[in-house]
Amino acid sequence: MKKSKLMYVLPLVIAAILISGDAFTKLINYTLTNRAWDVPGPGVTTRKDCSQCHTDVTPVTNDSIKRIFTFGTGQKSYLPDTDYKIKFKFKSNYSVGFSSTVLKNDSNKMVGTITPDDTSETKVFFHSASGRYYINHRVGTPTGGEKEYEYKWRSPAKGTGSVTFYFSSLTSNDDTTSLNDTTYLNAYVITEGSSVGGSEISMPKAVTVFPNPANDRININFINSASVKTSVTLYSIDGKQVITLLNENLNAGEQNLSFDLSGKVKPGIYFIRVNNENLNSVQKILFY
């Protein structure tokens, strides 16, 4: 009798182990074959994300509450040929995972170099058809409702322009199946920058400074997409701040500013920086 019971029980135990093991493998390794959410490009005819396998839930796009992206120390621009730490934090009490790549905005080609910080947490995979590398998760157990992944990105050469970090990520409901899990699609644009005054700034955007060369008066023209506090600052060629010309709220629309710098600057090369939450531009100007 005992032997008969054991014969019935063992298959159930073995089946339970196999089911759990299979579900765990899917969660840990699904990004080995599925690529990150991104845009079509050379060699890419189809797009895959977590929802290809984890079904029955519509993907959440650009969630900023349960998915937190940090580039470097919080910059919105990159310097060419520079190493940056990338952080992607999950807010979840259940198992999580992700896949990510970086594409050049005007061509959708993969740019820069991705390197894992911890190979027990992440791994890089190469997709030969597109020529893209993807960094994918290998483990995903949150602690205290949070899980953060880190990896390194070496920025591309000067002149590459704006890039976008694409993330396809998953929060499992830990029910040992791939059904009814929540998938997320997040994208973050990072502009190419340069360095002035010891800070990182984005490349010029639709700002006109004239005349150039200038004698004592300069005019600055640009368009504000919204009413926002704006600063206009003059820097010397060695990056030192010379004078703040403006630091106040400007209305939305076209801006035509004029500044008299008589007796305030010596002849030489300077930089004019126009900065607000929507615009970050630097223009070189010569005073004679």
C-alpha positions in Angstrom: 0.0 0.0 0.0 2.7 2.4 0.9 4.6 1.4 -2.2 1.5 2.2 -4.4 1.1 5.6 -2.8 4.7 6.4 -3.4 4.4 5.5 -7.1 1.5 7.9 -7.5 3.1 10.7 -5.5 6.6 10.7 -7.1 5.4 11.6 -10.6 3.5 14.6 -9.2 6.6 15.8 -7.3 8.8 15.4 -10.3 6.3 17.2 -12.5 6.1 20.1 -10.1 9.9 20.4 -10.0 10.0 20.4 -13.8 7.3 23.0 -14.2 9.0 25.3 -11.6 12.4 24.8 -13.2 11.0 25.6 -16.7 9.3 28.8 -15.5 12.5 29.9 -13.7 14.6 29.2 -16.8 12.2 31.3 -18.9 12.5 34.3 -16.5 16.2 34.1 -16.2 17.1 33.4 -19.8 14.3 34.8 -22.0 16.4 37.7 -23.3 18.9 35.2 -24.8 16.7 35.0 -27.8 14.3 38.0 -27.5 15.8 41.4 -28.3 15.1 44.6 -26.5 12.3 46.9 -27.6 13.8 49.1 -30.2 13.2 50.6 -33.7 13.6 48.8 -37.0 17.0 49.2 -38.6 19.6 47.5 -40.9 18.9 43.7 -40.8 15.9 44.1 -38.5 12.6 43.1 -40.0 10.7 42.2 -36.9 10.8 43.6 -33.3 10.6 41.5 -30.2 10.1 42.4 -26.6 9.0 40.7 -23.4 5.4 40.6 -24.5 6.3 38.1 -27.3 6.4 35.4 -24.6 4.8 37.0 -21.6 1.3 37.4 -22.9 -2.2 38.7 -22.1 -1.1 42.0 -20.7 -0.7 45.1 -22.9 2.9 46.5 -22.6 3.2 49.7 -20.5 5.1 52.4 -22.4 7.6 54.8 -20.9 6.6 54.2 -17.2 8.7 56.6 -15.0 7.4 55.3 -11.6 8.2 51.6 -11.7 11.1 52.0 -14.1 13.8 54.6 -13.2 16.7 55.3 -15.6 19.9 57.1 -14.6 22.5 58.1 -17.1 25.9 58.8 -15.4 25.2 61.2 -12.5 21.9 62.3 -14.0 23.1 64.0 -17.2 20.9 64.4 -20.2 23.9 64.6 -22.6 27.1 62.6 -23.2 30.7 63.6 -24.0 32.3 61.6 -26.9 34.6 58.7 -26.1 33.7 58.7 -22.4 32.7 55.9 -20.0 29.3 56.2 -18.3 27.5 54.1 -15.7 23.9 53.2 -16.7 21.4 52.3 -14.0 18.0 50.9 -14.5 15.9 50.4 -11.3 12.7 48.3 -11.0 10.0 49.0 -8.4 8.5 45.5 -7.8 8.0 42.8 -5.2 8.3 40.1 -7.8 10.9 38.7 -10.2 12.1 41.1 -12.9 14.3 41.2 -16.0 15.2 43.4 -18.9 17.0 43.8 -22.3 18.5 47.0 -23.6 20.4 48.5 -26.5 21.6 52.0 -27.6 20.8 53.3 -31.1 21.8 56.4 -33.1 18.7 58.5 -33.6 19.2 59.3 -37.3 20.1 55.8 -38.5 19.0 53.3 -35.9 22.5 51.8 -35.8 23.8 50.5 -32.5 26.4 53.0 -31.1 28.9 52.9 -28.3 30.1 49.9 -26.3 28.1 48.1 -23.7 30.0 46.3 -20.9 28.5 44.4 -17.9 29.5 45.6 -14.4 28.7 42.3 -12.9 28.5 39.2 -15.1 26.4 37.4 -12.5 23.7 40.0 -13.1 23.9 40.8 -16.8 25.4 39.5 -20.0 26.0 41.0 -23.5 24.5 39.3 -26.5 25.2 40.0 -30.2 22.5 40.0 -32.8 24.3 39.3 -36.1 21.5 40.3 -38.5 21.3 43.8 -37.1 24.9 44.2 -35.9 23.5 45.3 -32.5 24.7 44.3 -29.0 22.1 43.9 -26.2 22.7 43.8 -22.5 20.3 41.3 -20.9 19.4 40.3 -17.3 20.5 37.0 -15.8 18.9 37.3 -12.3 16.0 39.4 -11.0 15.0 39.1 -7.4 14.1 42.5 -5.8 15.0 43.3 -2.2 12.7 45.6 -0.3 10.6 46.2 -3.4 13.5 47.3 -5.6 16.0 45.8 -8.0 18.6 47.9 -9.8 20.9 46.8 -12.6 24.1 48.6 -13.6 26.3 48.4 -16.6 28.8 50.6 -18.5 28.4 52.4 -21.8 31.4 53.8 -23.7 30.0 56.7 -25.8 30.8 56.9 -29.5 33.1 59.3 -31.4 32.4 63.0 -31.7 29.7 63.9 -34.2 27.5 60.9 -33.6 24.6 63.1 -32.4 21.7 62.1 -30.2 21.2 58.5 -29.1 18.3 56.5 -27.5 18.5 53.9 -24.8 15.8 51.3 -25.4 14.6 49.0 -22.6 12.2 46.1 -22.8 11.5 44.9 -19.2 9.4 42.5 -17.3 7.7 42.2 -13.9 6.6 38.6 -13.3 3.7 37.7 -11.1 5.7 34.6 -10.0 3.0 32.1 -10.8 5.4 29.8 -12.6 4.0 30.6 -16.0 4.7 33.3 -18.7 1.0 34.4 -18.6 -0.3 37.7 -17.1 3.2 39.2 -16.4 3.6 42.9 -17.0 6.0 44.1 -19.7 7.3 47.6 -20.1 8.8 49.6 -23.0 10.9 52.5 -22.1 13.1 54.8 -24.2 15.4 57.6 -23.2 17.1 60.2 -25.5 20.6 61.4 -24.6 22.0 64.2 -26.7 25.7 64.6 -27.7 27.4 67.3 -25.6 30.6 69.3 -25.1 32.2 70.8 -22.0 32.2 74.4 -21.0 32.8 75.9 -17.6 33.5 72.4 -16.2 30.0 71.2 -17.0 28.5 69.0 -19.6 26.2 70.7 -22.1 24.3 69.6 -25.2 25.2 70.6 -28.7 23.7 73.8 -30.1 20.0 73.9 -30.9 18.5 76.6 -33.1 20.2 79.5 -31.4 21.5 82.5 -33.4 24.1 84.9 -32.0 24.9 88.0 -34.1 26.9 89.9 -35.1 29.9 87.6 -35.0 32.5 89.0 -34.7 31.0 91.5 -32.3 32.3 94.8 -30.8 30.1 95.8 -27.9 26.5 94.6 -28.6 25.3 91.1 -29.3 21.8 89.8 -30.3 20.5 86.4 -29.5 17.6 84.7 -31.2 15.9 81.4 -30.3 12.4 79.9 -29.7 11.1 78.8 -26.4 8.7 75.9 -26.6 7.2 76.9 -23.2 7.3 79.6 -20.6 10.4 78.8 -18.6 13.2 80.3 -16.6 16.2 80.9 -18.9 19.8 81.8 -18.4 22.2 83.4 -20.8 25.9 83.2 -19.7 29.2 84.3 -21.2 32.2 82.1 -20.7 35.9 82.7 -21.6 37.7 80.4 -23.9 39.1 78.5 -20.9 35.6 77.7 -19.6 35.5 80.3 -16.8 32.2 82.2 -16.3 32.6 85.9 -17.2 29.1 87.4 -16.8 25.5 86.3 -16.5 23.5 88.3 -19.0 20.1 86.9 -18.2 18.5 84.7 -15.5 14.7 85.1 -15.6 11.5 83.6 -16.9 10.8 84.1 -20.6 7.5 83.5 -22.3 6.9 80.8 -24.9 7.7 81.7 -28.5 10.4 83.6 -30.4 13.0 85.4 -28.3 15.0 88.4 -29.6 17.5 89.5 -26.9 20.0 92.2 -27.1 22.9 92.9 -24.7 25.3 95.8 -24.4 28.8 94.6 -23.3 30.6 97.8 -23.6 33.6 97.8 -21.2 32.6 94.3 -19.9 34.7 92.1 -22.1 38.2 92.2 -23.6 38.9 91.3 -27.2 39.1 87.5 -27.7 37.1 84.3 -28.2 34.2 83.5 -25.9 31.2 81.2 -25.5 27.6 82.2 -25.1 25.5 79.6 -23.3 21.6 79.7 -23.5 20.1 77.3 -21.0 16.7 76.2 -19.8 14.9 72.9 -19.2 14.1 72.6 -22.9 17.2 74.2 -24.5 20.9 73.9 -23.8 23.0 75.6 -26.4 26.5 77.0 -26.7 27.8 79.3 -29.4 31.3 80.6 -30.0 31.7 84.3 -30.5 34.7 86.6 -31.2 34.9 90.1 -29.6 37.3 92.6 -31.2 
